[in-house]
């Protein structure tokens, strides 16, 4: 048996897209990226989409864009609530822009931020909630947005692991002021490397357009919310108005992305079919906690949280020997990483759920093709491992 973390979703269509870019002799960001952005926004129901070179850059653009948007009241020193379990580059842009993070525990069942804990975590400095839709499943946004509105808080979404997840037909990543996506190899779609930030806020979109490419005016429309542009293309080619970056994607990524978008529905359908099998076989092992679906998950991967009496090490060894790749559930409890000493932060409570995930959790890959046989074997390995370690009634 082999059950890798990720496999390619490409076929001849993606290679033809690459060849199309080669034939065009235009490799830096251009019409292929622009076409992908328009198609992406339309597919996911957003007004604007801006492609960047990674999901991490998409997060950076979202946070930086909010800081520099005049119509958004988010400033260095303000506090942002974040879940205790996520990837590093959810957190780093928040810190890099002088915002203070307040870590909130996750819901042990959904693996997303514990909405019940948020209200107690809010302080007089809190301005925003940076939600993360983990492993394909959305936060319960109807509940969370009502809470945010009550306390006048901004909401943005790191949706890099949950492309295609929905609640009542609305796409995850489009509930907040901005949402981010990733098209790295191991994610739902792959453009080699790539990320996308979506928003319905025109000013934020214009600010991000400038920040993505050096902070210059060149990519801004004539009528924009950032600066008054002249009619002199020579002067506007190298005119800088914001302290930006070079986060531009390549034309190949834009071309591949268009081909991948045409396959998204089939990719998600395949993952959901595997998830139904996963839920069915894991129901036979009630001692193991699996992720509770909110809305319709796109099932990035399958999480496992072992009972406290089970030593995770031998389980991971048995799975590796059987050809199953495993990883921690993102970074586990992120506050346990040494980098935390470099980040302005506070912690709400003791984070018991995040700690349990950190010590007893892992995940395995899901795919767009049928993995029924692998999942049945995976369940058998877990069952054997539990039987070997289960305490006797006399213990």
C-alpha positions as CSV (number, residue, x, y, z in Angstrom):
1,X,0.0,0.0,0.0
2,X,1.0,3.6,-0.6
3,X,-0.9,6.6,0.6
4,X,1.2,9.8,-0.1
5,X,0.4,13.2,1.2
6,X,-0.1,14.7,-2.2
7,X,-0.3,13.7,-5.9
8,X,-0.5,15.7,-9.1
9,X,-3.8,16.8,-10.6
10,X,-2.2,17.7,-13.9
11,X,-2.6,16.1,-17.3
12,X,-1.9,17.2,-20.9
13,X,-4.0,20.4,-20.4
14,X,-1.5,21.9,-17.9
15,X,1.5,21.0,-20.0
16,X,-0.1,22.6,-23.0
17,X,-0.7,25.7,-20.9
18,X,3.0,25.8,-20.1
19,X,3.9,25.4,-23.7
20,X,1.6,28.2,-24.6
21,X,3.5,30.5,-22.3
22,X,6.8,29.3,-23.7
23,X,5.6,30.0,-27.3
24,X,4.4,33.5,-26.2
25,X,7.9,34.4,-24.9
26,X,6.3,36.3,-22.0
27,X,7.2,34.8,-18.7
28,X,6.7,37.6,-16.1
29,X,3.2,38.5,-14.8
30,X,0.9,39.4,-17.7
31,X,-2.3,38.4,-19.5
32,X,-2.3,34.8,-18.4
33,X,-2.3,35.9,-14.7
34,X,-4.9,38.5,-15.4
35,X,-7.2,35.9,-17.0
36,X,-6.7,33.5,-14.1
37,X,-7.6,36.2,-11.6
38,X,-10.8,37.1,-13.4
39,X,-11.8,33.4,-13.7
40,X,-10.9,32.8,-10.0
41,X,-13.0,35.7,-8.8
42,X,-16.0,34.6,-10.8
43,X,-15.7,31.0,-9.8
44,X,-15.5,31.8,-6.0
45,X,-18.0,34.6,-6.1
46,X,-15.7,37.5,-5.2
47,X,-15.5,40.9,-6.9
48,X,-11.7,40.9,-7.0
49,X,-8.9,38.4,-7.0
50,X,-5.2,39.1,-6.9
51,X,-2.7,36.3,-7.6
52,X,0.7,36.2,-5.9
53,X,3.6,33.8,-5.7
54,X,2.4,31.7,-2.7
55,X,-0.3,31.3,-0.2
56,X,2.0,32.9,2.4
57,X,2.3,35.9,0.1
58,X,-1.4,36.0,-0.2
59,X,-1.6,36.3,3.6
60,X,1.0,39.0,3.6
61,X,-0.9,41.0,1.0
62,X,-4.1,40.8,3.0
63,X,-2.6,42.1,6.2
64,X,-0.4,44.7,4.6
65,X,-3.3,45.9,2.4
66,X,-5.5,46.4,5.5
67,X,-2.8,48.4,7.2
68,X,-2.4,50.8,4.3
69,X,-6.1,51.1,3.4
70,X,-7.4,54.5,4.6
71,X,-10.9,53.1,4.9
72,X,-9.8,50.3,7.3
73,X,-9.0,51.2,10.9
74,X,-6.3,48.6,11.6
75,X,-3.0,50.0,13.0
76,X,0.2,48.8,14.6
77,X,-0.5,48.0,18.3
78,X,-4.0,46.7,17.6
79,X,-4.8,43.2,18.7
80,X,-5.7,40.3,16.4
81,X,-7.3,37.0,17.6
82,X,-5.8,34.0,16.0
83,X,-6.3,30.2,16.4
84,X,-3.6,28.4,18.3
85,X,-3.3,25.8,15.5
86,X,-2.3,27.0,12.0
87,X,0.7,27.4,9.6
88,X,3.5,29.8,10.4
89,X,2.7,32.4,7.7
90,X,-0.8,32.9,9.1
91,X,0.9,34.5,12.0
92,X,4.1,36.1,10.7
93,X,2.5,38.9,8.6
94,X,0.4,39.9,11.6
95,X,3.6,40.3,13.7
96,X,5.6,41.9,10.9
97,X,3.1,44.8,10.7
98,X,3.3,45.5,14.4
99,X,0.0,43.9,15.4
100,X,-0.3,41.9,18.6
101,X,-1.6,38.4,18.4
102,X,-3.9,36.8,21.0
103,X,-3.9,33.0,20.6
104,X,-7.3,31.4,21.2
105,X,-7.9,27.6,21.6
106,X,-9.4,25.5,18.8
107,X,-12.5,23.4,18.9
108,X,-11.3,19.9,19.3
109,X,-13.8,18.5,16.9
110,X,-13.7,21.0,14.0
111,X,-10.0,21.9,14.6
112,X,-10.9,25.6,13.9
113,X,-11.0,28.5,16.3
114,X,-13.3,27.9,19.2
115,X,-16.1,30.4,18.7
116,X,-17.3,29.8,22.3
117,X,-13.9,31.0,23.6
118,X,-13.7,34.1,21.3
119,X,-16.0,36.4,23.3
120,X,-14.0,35.9,26.5
121,X,-10.7,36.4,24.6
122,X,-11.7,39.8,23.3
123,X,-10.0,42.8,25.0
124,X,-10.3,46.6,24.5
125,X,-7.4,46.3,22.0
126,X,-9.0,43.7,19.8
127,X,-9.6,44.8,16.2
128,X,-9.7,41.7,14.1
129,X,-10.2,37.9,14.0
130,X,-7.9,36.1,11.6
131,X,-9.7,32.9,11.0
132,X,-8.2,29.7,9.5
133,X,-10.2,27.1,7.7
134,X,-8.2,24.0,8.6
135,X,-7.8,20.8,6.5
136,X,-10.7,21.6,4.1
137,X,-13.3,22.6,6.7
138,X,-14.8,26.0,7.2
139,X,-15.2,28.0,10.4
140,X,-18.9,28.3,11.3
141,X,-19.1,31.8,9.8
142,X,-22.8,32.5,10.4
143,X,-22.0,32.3,14.2
144,X,-18.6,34.0,14.0
145,X,-19.7,36.9,11.8
146,X,-22.6,37.7,14.2
147,X,-20.1,37.8,17.1
148,X,-17.7,40.0,15.1
149,X,-20.5,42.4,14.2
150,X,-21.5,42.6,17.8
151,X,-18.0,43.7,18.8
152,X,-17.2,45.7,15.7
153,X,-14.3,43.4,14.6
154,X,-12.8,42.8,11.2
155,X,-12.7,39.2,9.9
156,X,-10.2,37.8,7.4
157,X,-9.8,34.2,6.4
158,X,-6.7,32.0,5.7
159,X,-8.4,29.6,3.4
160,X,-5.2,28.1,1.9
161,X,-6.2,24.5,3.0
162,X,-9.9,24.7,2.2
163,X,-10.4,25.8,-1.4
164,X,-13.9,24.6,-2.5
165,X,-15.4,24.3,1.0
166,X,-18.8,25.9,1.3
167,X,-21.5,26.9,3.8
168,X,-25.0,27.0,2.4
169,X,-23.4,27.3,-1.1
170,X,-21.1,30.3,-0.2
171,X,-17.4,29.7,-0.7
172,X,-15.0,29.6,2.2
173,X,-12.6,32.5,1.8
174,X,-15.4,34.9,0.8
175,X,-17.0,35.5,4.2
176,X,-14.5,38.0,5.6
177,X,-13.1,41.3,4.3
178,X,-10.4,39.3,2.6
179,X,-9.7,35.6,2.1
180,X,-6.5,33.8,1.0
181,X,-5.9,30.7,-1.1
182,X,-2.9,28.6,-2.0
183,X,-2.1,26.7,-5.2
184,X,1.0,24.9,-3.9
185,X,1.6,21.3,-5.1
186,X,0.0,19.6,-2.1
187,X,-3.2,21.7,-2.2
188,X,-6.5,21.2,-4.0
189,X,-5.2,22.9,-7.2
190,X,-1.6,23.4,-8.1
191,X,0.1,26.2,-10.2
192,X,3.6,25.0,-9.2
193,X,3.7,27.8,-6.6
194,X,1.0,30.4,-6.1
195,X,-1.6,32.1,-4.0
196,X,-4.7,34.2,-4.4
197,X,-6.2,36.9,-2.2
198,X,-9.9,37.8,-2.8
199,X,-11.9,40.7,-1.5
200,X,-15.0,42.7,-2.4
201,X,-13.4,45.9,-1.1
202,X,-12.2,48.0,-4.0
203,X,-9.7,50.2,-2.0
204,X,-8.1,47.1,-0.4
205,X,-7.8,45.5,-3.9
206,X,-6.1,48.6,-5.3
207,X,-3.7,48.8,-2.3
208,X,-2.8,45.1,-2.8
209,X,-2.2,45.6,-6.5
210,X,0.4,48.2,-5.6
211,X,2.0,46.3,-2.8
212,X,2.3,43.1,-4.9
213,X,4.7,44.8,-7.3
214,X,7.2,47.0,-5.5
215,X,4.6,49.5,-4.3
216,X,4.5,51.2,-7.7
217,X,1.6,52.7,-9.6
218,X,2.1,50.9,-12.8
219,X,-0.5,48.2,-12.2
220,X,-3.1,50.5,-10.8
221,X,-6.1,51.6,-12.9
222,X,-6.3,55.3,-13.8
223,X,-9.1,55.8,-11.3
224,X,-8.0,54.2,-8.0
225,X,-8.1,54.7,-4.3
226,X,-4.3,54.9,-3.7
227,X,-3.0,57.8,-5.7
228,X,-3.8,60.2,-8.5
229,X,-2.2,58.9,-11.6
230,X,-0.8,61.1,-14.3
231,X,-1.3,60.4,-18.0
232,X,2.5,60.0,-18.5
233,X,3.3,56.3,-18.8
234,X,7.0,57.0,-18.6
235,X,6.7,58.6,-15.1
236,X,4.2,56.0,-13.9
237,X,6.4,53.1,-14.9
238,X,8.7,53.7,-11.9
239,X,6.7,55.7,-9.5
240,X,6.5,54.3,-5.9
241,X,3.7,55.1,-3.5
242,X,3.7,52.3,-0.9
243,X,6.5,50.2,0.7
244,X,5.7,47.1,-1.3
245,X,7.3,43.8,-2.3
246,X,7.9,41.6,-5.4
247,X,5.2,39.0,-4.8
248,X,4.3,38.7,-8.5
249,X,3.5,35.2,-9.9
250,X,4.8,33.9,-13.2
251,X,2.8,33.7,-16.4
252,X,3.1,29.9,-16.3
253,X,1.3,29.8,-12.9
254,X,-1.5,31.9,-14.3
255,X,-1.9,29.7,-17.4
256,X,-1.8,26.5,-15.3
257,X,-4.3,28.0,-12.9
258,X,-6.8,28.4,-15.7
259,X,-6.6,24.7,-16.6
260,X,-6.9,23.7,-12.9
261,X,-10.0,25.9,-12.4
262,X,-11.7,23.9,-15.1
263,X,-11.1,20.7,-13.0
264,X,-12.0,22.1,-9.5
265,X,-15.4,20.6,-9.3
266,X,-14.2,17.1,-10.2
267,X,-11.3,17.4,-7.8
268,X,-13.5,18.3,-4.9
269,X,-16.1,15.6,-5.8
270,X,-13.3,13.0,-5.7
271,X,-12.1,14.2,-2.3
272,X,-15.6,14.2,-0.9
273,X,-16.2,10.7,-2.1
274,X,-13.0,9.6,-0.3
275,X,-14.2,11.5,2.8
276,X,-17.4,9.5,2.9
277,X,-15.4,6.3,2.9
278,X,-13.1,7.7,5.6
279,X,-16.0,8.6,7.9
280,X,-17.5,5.2,7.4
281,X,-14.4,3.2,8.2
282,X,-13.4,5.4,11.1
283,X,-16.8,5.0,12.7
284,X,-15.6,1.6,13.7
285,X,-12.9,3.2,15.8
286,X,-14.8,5.5,18.1
287,X,-11.8,6.0,20.4
288,X,-10.2,8.0,17.6
289,X,-11.3,11.6,17.0
290,X,-11.7,12.7,13.4
291,X,-12.5,16.2,12.1
292,X,-16.1,17.3,12.3
293,X,-17.3,18.8,9.1
294,X,-18.8,22.3,9.1
295,X,-20.9,23.0,6.0
296,X,-19.4,21.0,3.1
297,X,-15.7,20.4,3.5
298,X,-13.3,20.1,0.6
299,X,-11.3,17.6,2.7
300,X,-7.7,18.7,2.3
301,X,-6.6,15.7,4.4
302,X,-7.8,13.4,7.1
303,X,-7.0,14.2,10.7
304,X,-6.5,11.6,13.5
305,X,-6.4,12.4,17.2
306,X,-5.5,9.3,19.2
307,X,-6.8,8.6,22.7
308,X,-4.6,10.0,25.5
309,X,-3.4,6.5,26.5
310,X,-2.0,5.7,23.0
311,X,1.6,6.5,22.3
312,X,1.7,8.2,18.9
313,X,5.2,7.2,18.0
314,X,4.6,3.4,17.3
315,X,1.4,4.3,15.3
316,X,3.4,6.7,13.1
317,X,6.1,4.0,12.7
318,X,3.6,1.4,11.7
319,X,2.0,3.7,9.1
320,X,5.4,4.7,7.7
321,X,6.3,1.0,7.3
322,X,3.1,0.4,5.4
323,X,3.8,3.3,3.0
324,X,1.5,5.9,4.6
325,X,2.9,9.4,4.8
326,X,1.9,11.4,7.9
327,X,2.4,15.0,9.1
328,X,1.5,17.0,12.3
329,X,-1.9,18.7,12.2
330,X,-0.4,21.8,10.6
331,X,2.1,23.1,13.3
332,X,0.2,21.7,16.3
333,X,0.0,24.2,19.1
334,X,1.9,27.0,17.5
335,X,2.8,28.7,20.8
336,X,5.1,25.8,21.6
337,X,7.4,26.7,18.7
338,X,10.6,28.5,19.7
339,X,9.8,31.4,17.2
340,X,7.0,32.5,19.6
341,X,9.6,34.5,21.5
342,X,10.0,36.8,18.5
343,X,6.3,37.5,18.2
344,X,4.2,40.1,20.1
345,X,1.5,37.9,21.6
346,X,-0.7,36.9,24.5
347,X,-2.4,33.6,25.1
348,X,-6.0,33.2,26.2
349,X,-6.4,30.3,28.6
350,X,-4.4,27.0,28.7
351,X,-5.2,25.9,25.1
352,X,-6.1,22.3,26.1
353,X,-7.5,21.3,22.7
354,X,-4.5,22.7,20.9
355,X,-2.2,20.8,23.3
356,X,-4.0,17.5,22.7
357,X,-3.8,18.0,18.9
358,X,-0.1,18.8,19.3
359,X,0.6,15.6,21.3
360,X,-1.9,13.1,19.9
361,X,-2.7,14.3,16.4
362,X,-1.6,13.8,12.9
363,X,-3.1,13.8,9.4
364,X,-2.8,11.8,6.2
365,X,-3.4,12.8,2.6
366,X,-6.6,12.9,0.6
367,X,-6.7,12.8,-3.2
368,X,-9.0,13.4,-6.2
369,X,-9.0,9.7,-7.1
370,X,-10.5,6.7,-5.3
371,X,-8.4,5.6,-2.3
372,X,-11.0,3.2,-0.8
373,X,-8.6,0.3,-0.5
374,X,-5.9,2.4,1.1
375,X,-8.4,3.9,3.6
376,X,-9.6,0.4,4.7
377,X,-6.0,-0.7,5.2
378,X,-5.2,2.5,7.0
379,X,-8.1,1.8,9.4
380,X,-6.8,-1.8,10.0
381,X,-3.4,-0.5,10.9
382,X,-4.8,1.9,13.4
383,X,-7.0,-0.8,14.9
384,X,-4.1,-3.1,15.4
385,X,-2.0,-0.3,17.0
386,X,-4.9,0.5,19.4
387,X,-5.3,-3.2,20.3
388,X,-1.6,-3.5,21.1
389,X,-1.6,-0.4,23.4
390,X,-5.1,-0.5,24.9
391,X,-4.9,-0.7,28.7
392,X,-6.3,-3.8,30.2
393,X,-9.3,-3.6,32.6
394,X,-6.9,-4.4,35.4
395,X,-4.6,-1.5,34.8
